[in-house]
């Protein structure tokens, strides 16, 4: 994953970056929210870690700007002991979590992993979901790849949206069946694999194009954006 660290304390920022890098994540640190927001037109992050007490920008403003992104990201908020309620009033929603300083790295890793696993679905009523060169019109169920329309069935559309909305996450076959076909639908594995193959082909999700849609033995599938590694 690519993770943004927005922390004015350089020692804490370096500690977090070292820990996450050792887990295989790519990190970019910012000393303030303004620098982070300026980078967003050119950068993509799967999550961000943000200090509750940032200089130069109110945290409510930061949260609002992140929510306005085409693909909002989950936020793990670092707060001083005694300031949890204040932080919660600004950041309290299902896409955020909190951790009190001083940090315990094992707990920090677990909280971040759980937060990212929850994912960030398109906002209620949203008309579009965009990721990299792909754009999904959620109302017409039309997919554009590099501004070129891609012909897809309804199930292929839902599967492609699921995969691109969960970059880097392992999706079990049961997760995929429930999201695409419904909770009580018993879809054969061969049917699921065929749909995955069609989505891979139609969207060009291959290493030569910067993506790897890989089967996970006895589990499911994971879509990786190789440009993030």
C-alpha positions in Angstrom: 0.0 0.0 0.0 0.9 3.7 -0.4 0.5 5.5 2.9 0.7 9.2 3.7 2.0 10.2 7.1 1.0 13.8 8.1 2.9 14.4 11.3 4.8 17.6 12.3 7.1 15.7 14.7 9.8 14.4 12.4 10.9 11.7 15.0 7.4 10.2 15.1 7.1 10.4 11.3 10.4 8.6 10.8 9.4 5.9 13.3 6.1 5.3 11.5 7.7 5.3 8.1 10.4 2.8 9.2 7.8 0.4 10.7 5.5 0.6 7.7 8.4 0.2 5.2 9.5 -2.9 6.9 6.1 -4.3 6.3 6.5 -3.6 2.6 4.4 -0.4 2.4 5.5 2.8 0.5 5.3 5.9 2.7 5.4 9.6 2.0 5.7 12.0 5.0 4.4 15.5 5.2 5.0 18.0 8.0 1.7 19.7 7.6 -1.7 19.2 5.9 -1.1 21.9 3.2 1.8 20.0 1.7 -0.3 16.8 1.7 -3.3 18.4 0.0 -1.1 20.0 -2.6 0.3 16.6 -3.5 -3.1 14.9 -4.0 -3.6 15.8 -7.7 -0.4 13.8 -8.5 -0.4 11.2 -5.8 -2.6 8.3 -4.8 -2.7 6.9 -1.2 -4.6 3.9 0.2 -4.6 5.4 3.7 -3.3 8.3 5.6 -2.0 8.7 9.2 -2.7 12.2 10.6 -1.7 14.0 13.8 -4.7 15.4 15.5 -2.8 18.7 16.3 -1.6 19.8 12.9 -0.2 23.3 12.2 -1.7 25.5 9.5 -5.0 23.7 8.8 -8.0 22.8 11.0 -8.6 19.0 11.0 -12.2 19.5 10.0 -11.1 21.2 6.9 -8.7 18.4 6.2 -11.4 15.7 6.6 -13.8 17.6 4.4 -11.2 17.9 1.6 -10.3 14.2 1.8 -14.0 13.3 1.6 -14.3 15.4 -1.6 -11.7 13.2 -3.4 -12.9 10.8 -6.1 -11.5 8.0 -4.0 -11.6 9.0 -0.3 -9.1 7.3 1.9 -9.4 5.9 5.5 -7.6 8.0 8.2 -5.8 6.8 11.3 -5.7 9.8 13.7 -2.9 10.1 16.3 -4.0 12.0 19.4 -2.6 12.9 22.8 -4.1 11.2 25.8 -7.0 13.2 27.1 -7.9 14.6 23.6 -9.7 11.5 22.3 -13.2 13.1 22.6 -12.1 16.2 20.8 -10.5 14.2 18.0 -13.6 12.0 17.7 -15.9 15.0 17.3 -13.9 16.0 14.2 -13.2 12.6 12.7 -15.9 10.3 13.9 -17.1 8.1 11.0 -16.7 4.5 9.8 -13.6 5.3 7.7 -11.5 6.6 10.6 -9.9 5.3 13.7 -7.8 6.7 16.5 -4.7 5.8 18.5 -3.4 7.6 21.5 0.3 8.6 21.8 2.8 7.4 22.8 2.4 4.7 20.1 2.7 1.0 20.6 3.8 -0.2 17.1 2.1 -3.6 17.3 -1.3 -2.0 18.1 -0.7 0.7 15.5 -0.1 -1.9 12.8 -3.2 -3.8 13.8 -5.4 -0.7 13.8 -4.2 0.4 10.4 -4.6 -3.0 8.9 -8.2 -3.3 10.3 -9.0 0.2 9.1 -7.9 -0.4 5.5 -9.6 -3.8 5.4 -12.9 -2.0 6.0 -12.3 -0.2 2.7 -13.9 3.0 1.5 -17.0 2.4 -0.6 -18.3 5.1 -2.9 -20.2 7.7 -1.0 -24.0 7.2 -0.8 -25.6 8.7 -3.9 -22.2 9.1 -5.7 -22.5 8.9 -9.4 -18.8 8.0 -10.2 -16.0 5.9 -8.8 -12.6 6.6 -10.3 -9.3 4.9 -9.8 -6.1 5.5 -11.9 -7.2 5.3 -15.6 -10.6 3.7 -14.8 -13.9 5.4 -14.3 -17.2 3.8 -13.3 -20.5 5.4 -13.8 -22.5 3.9 -10.9 -25.9 4.9 -12.4 -25.4 3.8 -16.0 -22.9 1.0 -15.2 -20.6 2.2 -17.9 -16.9 1.7 -17.5 -14.3 3.9 -19.1 -10.6 2.8 -19.4 -8.4 5.7 -20.4 -11.6 7.5 -21.5 -12.5 4.6 -23.8 -15.8 2.8 -23.0 -15.5 -0.9 -22.1 -18.4 -3.3 -22.8 -19.2 -5.2 -19.7 -22.1 -7.3 -18.3 -23.7 -6.2 -15.0 -21.8 -8.9 -13.1 -18.5 -8.0 -14.7 -19.1 -4.3 -13.9 -19.7 -5.2 -10.2 -16.7 -7.4 -10.1 -14.4 -4.9 -11.7 -15.7 -2.2 -9.2 -15.1 -4.6 -6.3 -11.5 -5.3 -7.4 -10.5 -1.8 -8.1 -12.1 -0.5 -4.9 -10.0 -3.0 -2.9 -6.5 -2.6 -4.5 -3.9 -4.7 -2.6 -6.5 -6.5 -0.5 -7.1 -10.3 -0.5 -10.7 -11.0 -1.4 -12.0 -14.5 -0.6 -14.3 -16.3 -3.0 -17.1 -15.9 -0.5 -16.5 -12.2 -0.3 -16.6 -11.9 -4.1 -19.8 -14.1 -4.4 -21.7 -12.1 -1.9 -20.7 -8.7 -3.3 -21.4 -9.6 -7.0 -24.0 -12.3 -6.9 -25.7 -11.9 -3.5 -25.5 -13.5 -0.1 -27.7 -16.6 -0.9 -26.5 -17.3 -4.4 -24.5 -20.5 -4.9 -22.2 -19.6 -7.8 -19.9 -22.3 -9.0 -16.1 -21.6 -8.7 -15.8 -22.0 -12.5 -18.3 -19.2 -13.1 -16.5 -16.9 -10.7 -13.1 -17.7 -12.3 -14.5 -17.0 -15.8 -15.8 -13.6 -14.7 -12.4 -12.8 -13.2 -10.7 -13.8 -16.5 -13.0 -11.6 -18.5 -12.5 -8.6 -16.3 -8.7 -9.1 -16.5 -8.9 -9.2 -20.2 -11.3 -6.3 -20.8 -9.6 -3.9 -18.5 -6.0 -5.0 -19.3 -5.2 -5.9 -15.7 -1.8 -7.4 -16.6 1.8 -6.7 -15.5 2.5 -5.1 -18.8 -0.1 -2.5 -18.0 0.9 -2.1 -14.4 -1.5 -4.5 -12.7 -1.5 -8.0 -11.4 -4.8 -9.8 -10.8 -3.5 -12.9 -9.0 -5.3 -16.0 -7.7 -4.7 -16.8 -4.1 -4.5 -20.6 -3.6 -7.6 -22.0 -1.9 -8.7 -18.5 -1.0 -9.6 -16.0 -3.7 -8.0 -13.2 -5.6 -6.0 -10.0 -5.1 -5.6 -7.1 -7.5 -2.2 -5.3 -7.2 -1.3 -2.0 -8.7 2.4 -2.7 -9.5 3.1 1.1 -9.9 2.6 1.5 -6.2 5.5 -0.8 -5.3 
